Amino acid sequence: MDLLLAFSVILIVATLLSARAERSTLSMAVLFVIAGFVLGPGEVGWVSRPAERLTYQATHLALFAVLFSDGLDAHIPRNRAAIFLPMRALLIGLPLTIGLNAVVSRWIAGLPWTPAWLVAICLGPTDPV
């Protein structure tokens, strides 16, 4: 019950702050993460560690709320015009980044090629963005 009450209060706060968050660099997902950390067993302990099934359901509910609110803000014509930026990052930037990371891992860290490629593949998706 504590988890449902906490989620409801955080969702109401997120709704009230949505206009301000739209102008900010932080998203509503960050608010949920911070609230979970503060209210959870790590800090205040108001929401105790719930059962696994309840955690699973609450995670789905939070994900639905965040994705639904993001989907409401989607502007389809503007997004169609901007499709080429992520496409360039995915098709050009990502392979170049993975290749450069593999070379740097090989030469600077002295890793053999297989671990160098594994490090590059793990780090690659975070760099072009």
N, CA, C and O atoms as a MOPAC input file, in Angstrom:
PM7 MOZYME 1SCF
protein

 N      0.81600 1    -1.19200 1     0.00000 1
 C      0.00000 1     0.00000 1     0.00000 1
 C      0.86200 1     1.26000 1     0.00000 1
 O      0.53500 1     2.25200 1    -0.65000 1
 N      1.98300 1     1.20200 1     0.75000 1
 C      2.87200 1     2.36400 1     0.78400 1
 C      3.43000 1     2.67100 1    -0.59500 1
 O      3.56600 1     3.83500 1    -0.97200 1
 N      3.75000 1     1.63000 1    -1.34400 1
 C      4.31100 1     1.82500 1    -2.68000 1
 C      3.29100 1     2.48000 1    -3.60800 1
 O      3.64100 1     3.38400 1    -4.36700 1
 N      2.05000 1     2.04100 1    -3.55700 1
 C      1.00400 1     2.62100 1    -4.39600 1
 C      0.73400 1     4.07300 1    -4.01800 1
 O      0.53400 1     4.91600 1    -4.89300 1
 N      0.72700 1     4.36600 1    -2.73300 1
 C      0.53400 1     5.74600 1    -2.29000 1
 C      1.69600 1     6.63000 1    -2.73300 1
 O      1.48400 1     7.74500 1    -3.20900 1
 N      2.90900 1     6.13700 1    -2.58000 1
 C      4.08200 1     6.91200 1    -2.99900 1
 C      4.06000 1     7.15500 1    -4.49700 1
 O      4.34000 1     8.26700 1    -4.94500 1
 N      3.73300 1     6.13900 1    -5.27600 1
 C      3.67700 1     6.30200 1    -6.72400 1
 C      2.59500 1     7.30600 1    -7.11400 1
 O      2.79800 1     8.12000 1    -8.01500 1
 N      1.45500 1     7.25100 1    -6.44200 1
 C      0.36800 1     8.17900 1    -6.75800 1
 C      0.76600 1     9.61700 1    -6.46100 1
 O      0.49900 1    10.51500 1    -7.26000 1
 N      1.39600 1     9.83700 1    -5.32600 1
 C      1.82100 1    11.19100 1    -4.96400 1
 C      2.88400 1    11.68400 1    -5.94100 1
 O      2.83600 1    12.83500 1    -6.37500 1
 N      3.82800 1    10.84000 1    -6.28800 1
 C      4.88700 1    11.23500 1    -7.22000 1
 C      4.30300 1    11.51300 1    -8.60500 1
 O      4.74600 1    12.43700 1    -9.28700 1
 N      3.32500 1    10.73100 1    -9.02200 1
 C      2.68100 1    10.96000 1   -10.31400 1
 C      1.93500 1    12.29000 1   -10.32500 1
 O      1.95900 1    13.00100 1   -11.33000 1
 N      1.27100 1    12.63600 1    -9.22000 1
 C      0.58100 1    13.92700 1    -9.14200 1
 C      1.59300 1    15.06600 1    -9.17600 1
 O      1.38100 1    16.06100 1    -9.87000 1
 N      2.68600 1    14.93100 1    -8.43900 1
 C      3.73500 1    15.96000 1    -8.45400 1
 C      4.32800 1    16.08700 1    -9.85100 1
 O      4.56400 1    17.19800 1   -10.32500 1
 N      4.57100 1    14.96000 1   -10.51100 1
 C      5.11700 1    14.98700 1   -11.87300 1
 C      4.16300 1    15.68100 1   -12.83100 1
 O      4.59600 1    16.42200 1   -13.71400 1
 N      2.87900 1    15.44900 1   -12.66300 1
 C      1.89200 1    16.11100 1   -13.51600 1
 C      1.87800 1    17.61800 1   -13.28100 1
 O      1.78300 1    18.40000 1   -14.22600 1
 N      1.97100 1    18.01600 1   -12.02400 1
 C      1.97600 1    19.44100 1   -11.70900 1
 C      3.25200 1    20.12900 1   -12.20100 1
 O      3.22800 1    21.31100 1   -12.54400 1
 N      4.35700 1    19.39500 1   -12.23700 1
 C      5.62700 1    19.97400 1   -12.66900 1
 C      5.91800 1    19.76800 1   -14.15400 1
 O      6.99000 1    20.14700 1   -14.62700 1
 N      4.98900 1    19.18000 1   -14.89100 1
 C      5.27500 1    18.81000 1   -16.28000 1
 C      5.56900 1    20.01100 1   -17.16500 1
 O      6.43200 1    19.92500 1   -18.03800 1
 N      4.88100 1    21.12000 1   -16.96600 1
 C      5.13300 1    22.30400 1   -17.79000 1
 C      6.52600 1    22.86100 1   -17.52300 1
 O      7.21600 1    23.27600 1   -18.45500 1
 N      6.94300 1    22.87200 1   -16.26900 1
 C      8.28500 1    23.34800 1   -15.92800 1
 C      9.34600 1    22.35500 1   -16.42300 1
 O     10.41500 1    22.76200 1   -16.87900 1
 N      9.04900 1    21.07100 1   -16.33300 1
 C     10.01100 1    20.06400 1   -16.77300 1
 C     10.19500 1    20.09500 1   -18.28200 1
 O     11.25000 1    19.71000 1   -18.78600 1
 N      9.18600 1    20.54700 1   -19.00400 1
 C      9.29000 1    20.63900 1   -20.46200 1
 C     10.36200 1    21.64300 1   -20.87300 1
 O     11.02100 1    21.46900 1   -21.89800 1
 N     10.53500 1    22.68500 1   -20.07600 1
 C     11.55400 1    23.69700 1   -20.36700 1
 C     12.90700 1    23.32200 1   -19.77000 1
 O     13.90200 1    24.00100 1   -20.02500 1
 N     12.95500 1    22.27300 1   -18.99600 1
 C     14.18400 1    21.86000 1   -18.32300 1
 C     14.87600 1    20.75500 1   -19.10900 1
 O     14.28700 1    20.14900 1   -20.00400 1
 N     16.12300 1    20.50400 1   -18.76500 1
 C     16.84400 1    19.40700 1   -19.40700 1
 C     16.53900 1    18.06900 1   -18.74200 1
 O     16.83900 1    17.01900 1   -19.30900 1
 N     15.95400 1    18.09200 1   -17.56000 1
 C     15.62000 1    16.85900 1   -16.85400 1
 C     14.25800 1    16.35300 1   -17.29100 1
 O     13.35700 1    17.14000 1   -17.58200 1
 N     14.11300 1    15.05000 1   -17.33400 1
 C     12.83300 1    14.46600 1   -17.72200 1
 C     12.08100 1    13.99700 1   -16.48300 1
 O     12.61200 1    14.02600 1   -15.37300 1
 N     10.87100 1    13.57700 1   -16.67900 1
 C     10.07300 1    13.06800 1   -15.57300 1
 C     10.64400 1    11.74000 1   -15.05600 1
 O     10.45500 1    11.39700 1   -13.88900 1
 N     11.32900 1    11.00800 1   -15.90500 1
 C     11.92700 1     9.75300 1   -15.45200 1
 C     12.94400 1    10.01300 1   -14.34400 1
 O     13.08000 1     9.21300 1   -13.41800 1
 N     13.65200 1    11.12800 1   -14.44100 1
 C     14.62900 1    11.48300 1   -13.41000 1
 C     13.91900 1    11.73000 1   -12.08200 1
 O     14.42900 1    11.34900 1   -11.02900 1
 N     12.75100 1    12.36200 1   -12.12300 1
 C     11.98000 1    12.59600 1   -10.90200 1
 C     11.60400 1    11.27300 1   -10.24300 1
 O     11.69700 1    11.14500 1    -9.02200 1
 N     11.18200 1    10.29200 1   -11.03100 1
 C     10.80800 1     8.99300 1   -10.47500 1
 C     12.02400 1     8.28500 1    -9.87500 1
 O     11.91200 1     7.64700 1    -8.82800 1
 N     13.17400 1     8.39000 1   -10.52200 1
 C     14.38500 1     7.74500 1    -9.99800 1
 C     14.80100 1     8.38600 1    -8.68300 1
 O     15.11400 1     7.68400 1    -7.72100 1
 N     14.80700 1     9.71800 1    -8.63500 1
 C     15.19600 1    10.41800 1    -7.41100 1
 C     14.21200 1    10.10300 1    -6.28100 1
 O     14.62200 1     9.85100 1    -5.14800 1
 N     12.92400 1    10.11800 1    -6.59200 1
 C     11.91900 1     9.81500 1    -5.56500 1
 C     12.06500 1     8.38200 1    -5.07200 1
 O     11.93300 1     8.12500 1    -3.87600 1
 N     12.33000 1     7.46000 1    -5.96300 1
 C     12.53500 1     6.07000 1    -5.55000 1
 C     13.74100 1     5.91000 1    -4.65500 1
 O     13.71600 1     5.13200 1    -3.70100 1
 N     14.80100 1     6.64600 1    -4.96000 1
 C     15.99900 1     6.57400 1    -4.12900 1
 C     15.74300 1     7.17200 1    -2.75100 1
 O     16.13900 1     6.60400 1    -1.73300 1
 N     15.07300 1     8.32900 1    -2.72800 1
 C     14.84900 1     9.02200 1    -1.45200 1
 C     13.84500 1     8.26700 1    -0.58400 1
 O     14.07500 1     8.09900 1     0.61400 1
 N     12.74400 1     7.81100 1    -1.16400 1
 C     11.70200 1     7.15400 1    -0.38000 1
 C     11.98300 1     5.68300 1    -0.10200 1
 O     11.37100 1     5.09000 1     0.78700 1
 N     12.89100 1     5.09900 1    -0.84500 1
 C     13.16600 1     3.68000 1    -0.70600 1
 C     14.03100 1     3.33700 1     0.48700 1
 O     14.29700 1     4.18700 1     1.33600 1
 N     14.47000 1     2.09000 1     0.55100 1
 C     15.23100 1     1.63100 1     1.70600 1
 C     16.60900 1     2.28900 1     1.83100 1
 O     17.24400 1     2.18100 1     2.88000 1
 N     17.08300 1     2.97000 1     0.77800 1
 C     18.40200 1     3.58800 1     0.83900 1
 C     18.45000 1     4.83000 1     1.69900 1
 O     19.48500 1     5.10800 1     2.30500 1
 N     17.37300 1     5.58700 1     1.77500 1
 C     17.38600 1     6.86600 1     2.49900 1
 C     16.33000 1     6.88500 1     3.60500 1
 O     16.60800 1     6.50300 1     4.74200 1
 N     15.12700 1     7.32900 1     3.26900 1
 C     14.07100 1     7.52100 1     4.26500 1
 C     13.51200 1     6.18700 1     4.74500 1
 O     13.22300 1     6.02100 1     5.93000 1
 N     13.36300 1     5.25000 1     3.83800 1
 C     12.82700 1     3.94600 1     4.19400 1
 C     11.32000 1     3.92800 1     4.33300 1
 O     10.76600 1     3.00600 1     4.93300 1
 N     10.63600 1     4.94300 1     3.78400 1
 C      9.19100 1     4.99500 1     3.88500 1
 C      8.55800 1     3.85500 1     3.09600 1
 O      7.58200 1     3.25000 1     3.53900 1
 N      9.11300 1     3.56900 1     1.94100 1
 C      8.64200 1     2.44400 1     1.13900 1
 C      9.63600 1     1.31500 1     1.34500 1
 O     10.77700 1     1.38700 1     0.88700 1
 N      9.20200 1     0.28800 1     2.02600 1
 C     10.09500 1    -0.84000 1     2.27900 1
 C     10.24500 1    -1.67200 1     1.01500 1
 O      9.52800 1    -1.47600 1     0.03300 1
 N     11.16400 1    -2.58000 1     1.05600 1
 C     11.39600 1    -3.43700 1    -0.09900 1
 C     10.16600 1    -4.31700 1    -0.31700 1
 O      9.89000 1    -5.20800 1     0.48600 1
 N      9.42800 1    -4.07000 1    -1.40000 1
 C      8.18300 1    -4.82600 1    -1.61200 1
 C      8.46700 1    -6.21500 1    -2.18500 1
 O      9.59900 1    -6.56600 1    -2.51900 1
 N      7.41700 1    -6.96000 1    -2.27700 1
 C      7.51900 1    -8.29100 1    -2.86900 1
 C      7.90200 1    -8.17200 1    -4.34100 1
 O      7.66800 1    -7.14000 1    -4.97000 1
 N      8.48000 1    -9.21300 1    -4.87400 1
 C      8.97800 1    -9.17500 1    -6.25300 1
 C      7.86500 1    -8.90200 1    -7.26100 1
 O      8.06100 1    -8.13900 1    -8.20700 1
 N      6.73300 1    -9.50000 1    -7.07300 1
 C      5.61300 1    -9.30200 1    -8.01000 1
 C      5.12800 1    -7.85600 1    -7.96800 1
 O      4.82300 1    -7.27900 1    -9.01200 1
 N      5.05400 1    -7.26900 1    -6.78600 1
 C      4.62000 1    -5.89300 1    -6.65300 1
 C      5.62200 1    -4.94600 1    -7.30600 1
 O      5.22800 1    -3.96900 1    -7.94300 1
 N      6.89400 1    -5.22500 1    -7.15200 1
 C      7.92500 1    -4.41300 1    -7.80200 1
 C      7.77700 1    -4.48600 1    -9.31300 1
 O      7.87200 1    -3.47100 1   -10.00300 1
 N      7.54700 1    -5.67300 1    -9.81700 1
 C      7.36100 1    -5.87300 1   -11.24900 1
 C      6.16900 1    -5.06400 1   -11.75900 1
 O      6.26700 1    -4.40200 1   -12.79200 1
 N      5.05900 1    -5.11100 1   -11.05000 1
 C      3.86400 1    -4.36900 1   -11.45800 1
 C      4.06800 1    -2.85700 1   -11.34300 1
 O      3.63100 1    -2.10600 1   -12.21500 1
 N      4.72300 1    -2.40900 1   -10.28200 1
 C      4.96600 1    -0.97700 1   -10.11000 1
 C      5.91900 1    -0.45700 1   -11.18200 1
 O      5.77000 1     0.66900 1   -11.65600 1
 N      6.88300 1    -1.26500 1   -11.55800 1
 C      7.80700 1    -0.86700 1   -12.62300 1
 C      7.06500 1    -0.71400 1   -13.94000 1
 O      7.29600 1     0.24800 1   -14.67200 1
 N      6.18900 1    -1.63700 1   -14.24500 1
 C      5.39700 1    -1.52600 1   -15.46100 1
 C      4.47800 1    -0.31100 1   -15.42100 1
 O      4.31200 1     0.37400 1   -16.43000 1
 N      3.89100 1    -0.04300 1   -14.28100 1
 C      3.01700 1     1.11800 1   -14.14100 1
 C      3.79700 1     2.42300 1   -14.32500 1
 O      3.32600 1     3.33900 1   -14.99900 1
 N      4.98200 1     2.50500 1   -13.72900 1
 C      5.81400 1     3.70700 1   -13.87700 1
 C      6.27600 1     3.87200 1   -15.32000 1
 O      6.25900 1     4.98000 1   -15.85500 1
 N      6.68600 1     2.78000 1   -15.94700 1
 C      7.11700 1     2.84300 1   -17.33800 1
 C      5.96800 1     3.27700 1   -18.24100 1
 O      6.16100 1     4.09200 1   -19.14300 1
 N      4.78700 1     2.74300 1   -18.00400 1
 C      3.61800 1     3.14500 1   -18.78500 1
 C      3.35100 1     4.63700 1   -18.62300 1
 O      3.10300 1     5.33300 1   -19.60800 1
 N      3.39900 1     5.13400 1   -17.39100 1
 C      3.11200 1     6.54900 1   -17.13700 1
 C      4.13100 1     7.44800 1   -17.83400 1
 O      3.75800 1     8.45300 1   -18.44000 1
 N      5.40100 1     7.09900 1   -17.75300 1
 C      6.43800 1     7.93000 1   -18.37200 1
 C      6.32500 1     7.88500 1   -19.88800 1
 O      6.38300 1     8.92900 1   -20.53700 1
 N      6.16500 1     6.69900 1   -20.46400 1
 C      6.06700 1     6.58900 1   -21.92100 1
 C      4.77900 1     7.21600 1   -22.44900 1
 O      4.77300 1     7.80300 1   -23.53100 1
 N      3.70500 1     7.09500 1   -21.70300 1
 C      2.44400 1     7.70600 1   -22.12100 1
 C      2.56400 1     9.22500 1   -22.13500 1
 O      2.11800 1     9.87800 1   -23.07800 1
 N      3.16700 1     9.78600 1   -21.08700 1
 C      3.31800 1    11.24600 1   -21.05000 1
 C      4.27700 1    11.72700 1   -22.13200 1
 O      4.06300 1    12.79500 1   -22.70400 1
 N      5.33000 1    10.96200 1   -22.42700 1
 C      6.22700 1    11.32400 1   -23.52500 1
 C      5.52600 1    11.19900 1   -24.87000 1
 O      5.75600 1    12.00900 1   -25.76800 1
 N      4.67600 1    10.19300 1   -25.01500 1
 C      3.94900 1    10.00500 1   -26.26400 1
 C      2.94500 1    11.11200 1   -26.52400 1
 O      2.66600 1    11.43800 1   -27.67800 1
 N      2.40400 1    11.68700 1   -25.48000 1
 C      1.47400 1    12.80000 1   -25.65400 1
 C      2.16900 1    14.02500 1   -26.22600 1
 O      1.53700 1    14.83900 1   -26.89900 1
 N      3.46000 1    14.16200 1   -25.96300 1
 C      4.21900 1    15.31000 1   -26.46000 1
 C      4.82700 1    15.08000 1   -27.83500 1
 O      5.45600 1    15.98300 1   -28.38700 1
 N      4.65300 1    13.89800 1   -28.39500 1
 C      5.25900 1    13.59800 1   -29.69400 1
 C      4.59000 1    14.42400 1   -30.78900 1
 O      3.36700 1    14.42800 1   -30.92900 1
 N      5.40200 1    15.10600 1   -31.54200 1
 C      4.91800 1    15.93300 1   -32.64600 1
 C      5.34400 1    15.22300 1   -33.93200 1
 O      6.49600 1    15.33600 1   -34.34800 1
 N      4.42800 1    14.49700 1   -34.55700 1
 C      4.76000 1    13.59600 1   -35.65700 1
 C      5.40600 1    14.31600 1   -36.84700 1
 O      6.45200 1    13.84700 1   -37.29600 1
 N      4.87900 1    15.40600 1   -37.39000 1
 C      5.54100 1    16.03700 1   -38.53700 1
 C      6.95700 1    16.53100 1   -38.21200 1
 O      7.85900 1    16.42600 1   -39.04300 1
 N      7.14500 1    17.05900 1   -37.02100 1
 C      8.47500 1    17.52000 1   -36.63100 1
 C      9.42800 1    16.33100 1   -36.49000 1
 O     10.60200 1    16.43600 1   -36.84600 1
 N      8.93800 1    15.21200 1   -35.97700 1
 C      9.77700 1    14.03200 1   -35.81100 1
 C     10.14800 1    13.40800 1   -37.15400 1
 O     11.24900 1    12.88000 1   -37.30700 1
 N      9.24200 1    13.46400 1   -38.12400 1
 C      9.57600 1    12.93300 1   -39.45000 1
 C     10.68300 1    13.72700 1   -40.10200 1
 O     11.54000 1    13.15800 1   -40.77800 1
 N     10.67800 1    15.02300 1   -39.91200 1
 C     11.71400 1    15.86800 1   -40.50300 1
 C     13.06600 1    15.63800 1   -39.83600 1
 O     14.10400 1    15.84100 1   -40.46500 1
 N     13.06900 1    15.22200 1   -38.58200 1
 C     14.31900 1    15.06000 1   -37.84000 1
 C     14.81700 1    13.62200 1   -37.83600 1
 O     15.68500 1    13.28600 1   -37.03100 1
 N     14.30000 1    12.76600 1   -38.70400 1
 C     14.68500 1    11.34800 1   -38.70100 1
 C     16.12700 1    11.14200 1   -39.15100 1
 O     16.75100 1    10.14400 1   -38.78900 1
 N     16.66000 1    12.07400 1   -39.93500 1
 C     17.98900 1    11.87300 1   -40.49800 1
 C     19.09300 1    12.04200 1   -39.47000 1
 O     20.16800 1    11.46500 1   -39.63800 1
 N     18.87400 1    12.80500 1   -38.41900 1
 C     19.91100 1    12.96400 1   -37.39300 1
 C     20.18600 1    11.65600 1   -36.65800 1
 O     21.34800 1    11.25800 1   -36.58000 1
 N     19.18700 1    10.96700 1   -36.11600 1
 C     19.50000 1     9.69400 1   -35.47200 1
 C     19.95800 1     8.62900 1   -36.45900 1
 O     20.72200 1     7.73500 1   -36.09500 1
 N     19.49600 1     8.71700 1   -37.71300 1
 C     19.93100 1     7.74300 1   -38.70600 1
 C     21.42300 1     7.89300 1   -38.98900 1
 O     22.13800 1     6.90000 1   -39.12300 1
 N     21.89100 1     9.14500 1   -39.08000 1
 C     23.32300 1     9.37500 1   -39.27300 1
 C     24.12300 1     8.88500 1   -38.08200 1
 O     25.19000 1     8.29300 1   -38.24400 1
 N     23.61100 1     9.13100 1   -36.88700 1
 C     24.31500 1     8.68200 1   -35.68400 1
 C     24.38800 1     7.15900 1   -35.63200 1
 O     25.40300 1     6.59700 1   -35.22200 1
 N     23.31700 1     6.49500 1   -36.04600 1
 C     23.27800 1     5.04000 1   -35.97800 1
 C     24.08700 1     4.37800 1   -37.08700 1
 O     24.80500 1     3.41100 1   -36.83400 1
 N     23.98100 1     4.88700 1   -38.30600 1
 C     24.62100 1     4.22700 1   -39.44400 1
 C     26.05600 1     4.67700 1   -39.70100 1
 O     26.83800 1     3.93000 1   -40.29000 1
 N     26.41100 1     5.88200 1   -39.26900 1
 C     27.77200 1     6.37900 1   -39.50300 1
 C     28.53300 1     6.51400 1   -38.18500 1
 O     29.63900 1     5.99300 1   -38.03800 1
 N     27.92800 1     7.21900 1   -37.23400 1
 C     28.62600 1     7.51200 1   -35.98400 1
 C     28.89900 1     6.29200 1   -35.12800 1
 O     29.99000 1     6.16300 1   -34.57200 1
 N     27.93400 1     5.39500 1   -35.01100 1
 C     28.10500 1     4.22400 1   -34.16000 1
 C     29.20000 1     3.28700 1   -34.66000 1
 O     30.05200 1     2.90000 1   -33.86100 1
 N     29.22800 1     2.89600 1   -35.94600 1
 C     30.32800 1     2.03300 1   -36.39000 1
 C     31.70400 1     2.70100 1   -36.25700 1
 O     32.68000 1     2.05200 1   -35.88200 1
 N     31.77100 1     4.00400 1   -36.56900 1
 C     33.04900 1     4.70100 1   -36.39800 1
 C     33.48300 1     4.73000 1   -34.94000 1
 O     34.66000 1     4.53500 1   -34.63700 1
 N     32.54600 1     4.97100 1   -34.04300 1
 C     32.86100 1     5.01300 1   -32.62100 1
 C     33.30900 1     3.65800 1   -32.11400 1
 O     34.26800 1     3.57100 1   -31.34700 1
 N     32.63200 1     2.60200 1   -32.52800 1
 C     33.03000 1     1.25900 1   -32.10000 1
 C     34.42500 1     0.93500 1   -32.61400 1
 O     35.25100 1     0.40200 1   -31.87300 1
 N     34.69300 1     1.25200 1   -33.87500 1
 C     36.02200 1     0.99400 1   -34.42700 1
 C     37.11200 1     1.77400 1   -33.71700 1
 O     38.16600 1     1.22400 1   -33.39700 1
 N     36.86500 1     3.05500 1   -33.46900 1
 C     37.87100 1     3.86800 1   -32.76700 1
 C     38.06300 1     3.39900 1   -31.32800 1
 O     39.18500 1     3.37800 1   -30.82300 1
 N     36.97000 1     3.02500 1   -30.66900 1
 C     37.09700 1     2.50500 1   -29.30000 1
 C     37.90000 1     1.21000 1   -29.27200 1
 O     38.67900 1     0.99000 1   -28.34500 1
 N     37.72200 1     0.35300 1   -30.26700 1
 C     38.48400 1    -0.89500 1   -30.31700 1
 C     39.96800 1    -0.61100 1   -30.50700 1
 O     40.80600 1    -1.23200 1   -29.85300 1
 N     40.29700 1     0.31700 1   -31.39400 1
 C     41.70900 1     0.65700 1   -31.62900 1
 C     42.32800 1     1.27600 1   -30.37600 1
 O     43.44800 1     0.93500 1   -29.99500 1
 N     41.59400 1     2.18500 1   -29.74100 1
 C     42.11300 1     2.81500 1   -28.52000 1
 C     42.26400 1     1.78300 1   -27.40500 1
 O     43.25200 1     1.81400 1   -26.67300 1
 N     41.30700 1     0.87400 1   -27.26400 1
 C     41.40100 1    -0.17500 1   -26.24300 1
 C     42.58600 1    -1.09300 1   -26.51600 1
 O     43.24200 1    -1.55500 1   -25.58300 1
 N     42.85500 1    -1.35100 1   -27.76200 1
 C     43.98000 1    -2.22800 1   -28.13000 1
 C     45.31600 1    -1.54600 1   -27.85500 1
 O     46.21100 1    -2.15000 1   -27.26300 1
 N     45.45500 1    -0.29100 1   -28.28000 1
 C     46.75500 1     0.36900 1   -28.18000 1
 C     47.02300 1     0.96800 1   -26.80800 1
 O     48.13300 1     0.83900 1   -26.29100 1
 N     46.04900 1     1.61100 1   -26.21400 1
 C     46.29700 1     2.27000 1   -24.92700 1
 C     46.19300 1     1.28100 1   -23.76900 1
 O     47.07500 1     1.23900 1   -22.91100 1
 N     45.13000 1     0.49000 1   -23.73800 1
 C     44.94900 1    -0.45600 1   -22.63700 1
 C     45.72900 1    -1.74500 1   -22.85300 1
 O     45.91500 1    -2.52400 1   -21.91900 1
 N     46.18400 1    -1.97100 1   -24.08000 1
 C     46.95100 1    -3.18300 1   -24.36800 1
 C     46.13400 1    -4.45300 1   -24.35900 1
 O     46.67000 1    -5.53600 1   -24.12500 1
 N     44.85500 1    -4.33600 1   -24.60900 1
 C     43.98600 1    -5.51400 1   -24.62800 1
 C     44.16700 1    -6.28900 1   -25.92600 1
 O     44.47300 1    -5.69600 1   -26.96000 1
 N     43.98300 1    -7.59300 1   -25.88700 1
 C     43.91500 1    -8.35300 1   -27.14500 1
 C     42.68400 1    -7.90000 1   -27.93800 1
 O     41.79900 1    -7.23500 1   -27.39900 1
 N     42.63900 1    -8.27000 1   -29.22800 1
 C     41.58800 1    -7.75100 1   -30.09500 1
 C     40.17400 1    -8.13700 1   -29.64600 1
 O     39.26700 1    -7.30800 1   -29.70600 1
 N     39.97600 1    -9.36200 1   -29.20400 1
 C     38.61800 1    -9.77500 1   -28.82400 1
 C     38.08400 1    -8.96700 1   -27.63500 1
 O     36.97600 1    -8.43900 1   -27.72900 1
 N     38.81600 1    -8.84500 1   -26.52700 1
 C     38.31400 1    -7.98500 1   -25.44700 1
 C     38.22500 1    -6.51200 1   -25.84900 1
 O     37.35000 1    -5.79100 1   -25.36900 1
 N     39.12900 1    -6.06000 1   -26.73000 1
 C     39.07000 1    -4.66800 1   -27.18800 1
 C     37.76700 1    -4.42100 1   -27.94300 1
 O     37.13100 1    -3.38300 1   -27.75800 1
 N     37.36600 1    -5.36800 1   -28.79300 1
 C     36.09800 1    -5.22100 1   -29.51400 1
 C     34.90900 1    -5.29600 1   -28.56000 1
 O     33.92600 1    -4.57800 1   -28.74900 1
 N     34.97900 1    -6.15000 1   -27.54000 1
 C     33.88400 1    -6.23600 1   -26.56400 1
 C     33.74100 1    -4.93300 1   -25.78400 1
 O     32.62600 1    -4.46300 1   -25.55900 1
 N     34.86200 1    -4.35100 1   -25.37200 1
 C     34.81500 1    -3.05000 1   -24.68600 1
 C     34.24400 1    -2.00000 1   -25.62600 1
 O     33.41000 1    -1.19200 1   -25.21700 1
 N     34.68000 1    -2.00100 1   -26.87300 1
 C     34.20800 1    -1.01200 1   -27.84500 1
 C     32.71200 1    -1.14700 1   -28.10400 1
 O     32.00900 1    -0.14400 1   -28.23000 1
 N     32.22800 1    -2.37500 1   -28.18300 1
 C     30.79900 1    -2.59300 1   -28.41700 1
 C     29.98100 1    -2.15500 1   -27.20400 1
 O     28.87500 1    -1.63900 1   -27.36400 1
 N     30.50300 1    -2.35100 1   -26.00100 1
 C     29.78400 1    -1.91300 1   -24.79700 1
 C     29.77300 1    -0.39400 1   -24.66700 1
 O     28.76600 1     0.18500 1   -24.25900 1
 N     30.87200 1     0.24700 1   -25.00800 1
 C     30.96400 1     1.70200 1   -24.86600 1
 C     30.42000 1     2.45000 1   -26.06600 1
 O     30.04000 1     3.61500 1   -25.94000 1
 N     30.37100 1     1.81700 1   -27.22100 1
 C     29.98700 1     2.48200 1   -28.45200 1
 C     28.63100 1     3.16300 1   -28.45100 1
 O     28.54800 1     4.31000 1   -28.88900 1
 N     27.56000 1     2.52600 1   -27.98400 1
 C     26.25200 1     3.17100 1   -28.06500 1
 C     26.12900 1     4.44400 1   -27.24100 1
 O     25.22900 1     5.24300 1   -27.49900 1
 N     26.99500 1     4.66200 1   -26.26400 1
 C     26.88400 1     5.87400 1   -25.44900 1
 C     27.59300 1     7.06700 1   -26.05800 1
 O     27.29300 1     8.20100 1   -25.68600 1
 N     28.51900 1     6.85700 1   -26.97500 1
 C     29.35000 1     7.94500 1   -27.45900 1
 C     28.73400 1     8.80500 1   -28.57400 1
 O     28.77800 1    10.02800 1   -28.44700 1
 N     28.16500 1     8.25300 1   -29.65900 1
 C     27.72600 1     9.12100 1   -30.74200 1
 C     26.60200 1    10.06400 1   -30.35500 1
 O     26.45200 1    11.13100 1   -30.94900 1
 N     25.81500 1     9.68100 1   -29.37000 1
 C     24.68400 1    10.51700 1   -28.97800 1
 C     25.18800 1    11.77300 1   -28.30200 1
 O     24.39100 1    12.61700 1   -27.89300 1

